[in-house]
Amino acid sequence: MNYKNQNNKQYKERKKPKNLIYGVHPILEAINSDKQIEKIFISRDTTTPQIKEIWQLARAKQIYIQKVPTAKLQSLTNGNHQGVAAFLSLIEYQDIEEILMKSFEEGKNPFVLVLDRITDVRNFGAIARTAECGGVDCIIVPSQGSAMINSDSIKTSAGALNRIPIHRSHNLKTTLNYLKGSGLSIYALTEHAEDSYYDVNFNKPIAIVLGSEEDGISPEYLKICDSEIKIPMVGNISSLNVSVAAGIIIFASVKQRQNI
């Protein structure tokens, strides 16, 4: 017996994510039973009727789908994937309308973070941890182009992702307009702004938009925001890591709301 190969196989099996499912029937069952699915990977080389059915059902339910090389599926599953694999959500996403309604009913001023294409799972986890510590009511993420909530992000968040409400938006533009229509003031945190966060009144319903690590907040979302604000810099580097920037803004809110 080749013990080296056996050990390698066992190691790969141990490392396979627990929320990974693959094969046509398990994924069809997950979709039809309304399980929350983080994303679906479909092989570029597979065009069976069952794959087409999965594609149509997933699109109808606004589940994120990504076409990938077959080798990607092979590396994920180490098994008979039949051209498709999916990650089930490790958390339960919540409805933003219910979150805001509950907050207003409790007499609170909602404080919401909107993350536009934050793709690094450790940054995302760190933001969630700080947000939970700072009393943020909800984090909103887009269904596409955002860091996947996996074991790494949950670990980095120190479990905060299991405590703070997360809303997954299928249309971030629509969600931002809904926040504005619900009475929230929306601020875009960007180093290109002229106004400082020092002048922001956090004692009101508010949403802070944080942008991609690479290119910041999308222009279409900037147009919706009520104001653009920045964190003043005195050094030679002009921007902060997004999770650090989030921490500064969150605890500026804590300071005002607790009258420190």
N, C-alpha and C positions, 0 to 999 in steps of 0.2 A: 504493500500500500504506500502511496506517495503522501507522506504526512504533511509535506510542505504545501501541496496543492489543496489538501483537505483543510488545513488551517487557514489558507487564504480564502477559501470558499466560505468557511464559517465566519471569518472576519467581515467579508462583504455582506453576509446575511445579517450580521449584528448591526452593521452600519446603515442598512436600508431604513429610511424613515418610516415610522409607524403609521403615519397618515398617508402613505403612498398606496394607491390601488392601481391595478392594471389589468388589461384584458377587456374585451368588448362587454361581456355580460355584467361583471361587477360595476363597470362605469355606467352602463345603462340603468342598472338598478339604483345606483347612487343618485343619478339625475332624476329618475322617475319618483324616487322616495323623498325628493326635496332636501337631500343632505346638502349642507353648505360646502361648496367646492372652491378651493383657492384658485386653481387653474388646471386646464387640461392640455396635455401634450399629444399631438397627433403626428404620426410619421408622414413626411412628405411623399413617401413612396407607396403608401397604402390608400386604396380608393374602393374598398369594399362597400356594399350596401349598408352594413352595420356601422361603419365609420361615418358614412354620410348621414345616417340617422343620428348618431352622437353629435355630429357637427350642428345639425338643424335644431336638435333639442337644446343644446348648450347655447346656441345663439338666441333662441327664443327666451331662455331664462337668464340671458345676459351674463353667462359664465365666460370668463376669459379663456380663450383658446389660442394656442401657439403651435404652428407647424415647425417641426424639428427634424433633423436627420435621424434615420433609424438607429444610428450608433448612439445617439443621445438616450433613446429609450432603452437600448441594451445596457448602457452603463447605469441607468437608474434601477432597472428591474431585475437584471440577472435571471430573467425568466421568459415565459411565453406571453409577451405583451400584446400580441395581435395588432400592433400598430398604434396602440393608445395607452396612455397612463395619465393619472390625475393625482393631485394632492387634495385631500380633504382639509377643510379649515380646522385649525386647532383651537379656535375660539368661536364664540357665537356673535356674529355681527348684529348690531342693533339699529333700530329705526330712529332717524334723527328727529322726526316729528314727535315721537314719544319721549325722547330724551329732553327736548326743549319744553314740551308740555309739563313734564314732571318738574323740571327746574323752575319754571314760572309759577307752578302751583305751590311750590315750597317757598315762594317769595324770594328766590335767588336771582341774581343777574348771571345768566349763563356765560361761561367762558369756554370757547371752543378753539381747538387747533385744527387747521386745514393743511394737510401735507401734500404739496404738489410734486409728485414724482420723486419722493425720497426713496432711493433704491438700495441704499446700504442697510442691511438688516441690523447691524450693530448701532448705527446712528438712529434707526427707527426704534430699536429697543431702548436706547438711552433716552430718547425723547419721551417715550411712554412712561419710563420710570420717573423722570422729572415731573411729567404732567400729573401723574397720580399723586406724587408727593406735594405738588402745588395746588391740588384741588381742581384741576381742569375737568370740566363736565363731559367732554367728548373729544375724541380725535377722529377726524374725517380723512379717509384715504380714497384715491380713485381705484376702480376695479382693475385698471390697466396701468402699467408703468410704475407700479409701486413695489416696495420691498415686500416679499412674501412673508407672512407671519408663520415662521417655522420655529424649530427648537432653539436655534441660535438667537433669534430676536426675542423669544420669550425668556431665555436665560439672561440675555443682556438687560432685559427690562426688570430683572429680579422678581418676575411674576406679575408685574404691573399690568401686562396685557390680558391677564385673567381677571383684573379688577376694574380697570377703567373702560367705559363704553367705547367701542370702536364702530364707526359707521362706514360701510363701503359704498361709495357713490359710483353709480354707473354713468353719471354725467355731472362732472364737477361744476360746470358752468350753471346748470340748473340748480344744483345744491347751494351754490353761493348766492344765487338770486333768491332762493327760498330763505336762507339765513337773513338776508337783507330785508325781505318782506316780513320776517318774523320780528323785526325790531333790533337786530344785532348790527352794530357798527363793525365794518370789516376793514382791517388794517393789513397791508402787505409789508412784511419785513424784508427790506432790500437795501443793500449797501449803496444803491444808486439814488436813494431818497434824499430830500433836502431836510425834512423835519426829523427831529430826534424823538425816540420813544419816551424821553423824559417828560414830554408835554402831553402824553396820552392819559386820558381819564379812564382808568380800568374799573371804576365803580359804576358800570353800566353793562348791559348785554353786549358782548364783544366776541369777535372771531379774529384770530391772527393767522395769516397765510404765510407758510414757509415754503420756499422753493427748492428745486432740484440742486444737488450738490454741484452740478456741472454748469447749468445755465440759468439758475434762478427760477423765478415765477413766470409762468407762461403769460405772454402779452394779453391774451384774451381774458385772463383772470384779473390782471392788473386793472383793466378797464372797469371791472365790476367793483373793485375795492373803493371804499370811501376815501382812503388816504394811504400814502406810502410813508413808512417810517424807517429809520436806521438806528443802529447802535454806533455812537460816535467812536472813532478810532484815533489813537494818538501815536501808534507805532507805524512802521513802514509797510506792514501787511494790511491789506485793505478789507479783508473779510475773515469771518470766524467759521469754524466748523458748525454745521447746521444744528447739531444737538446742543452745542454750547450756546449758540444764539437763542435757541428755544428756552434754555434754562434761565438766561438773563431776563427774557421777556416774562416768563411764567412767574418768577419771583419778584419782578417789578409789580406784577398784579397782586401777589400775596401781600407785599408791603403796603399797597394802597388799600386793599380790601380789609386788612386787619388794622389799618391806621397806625402802622409802625413809624 
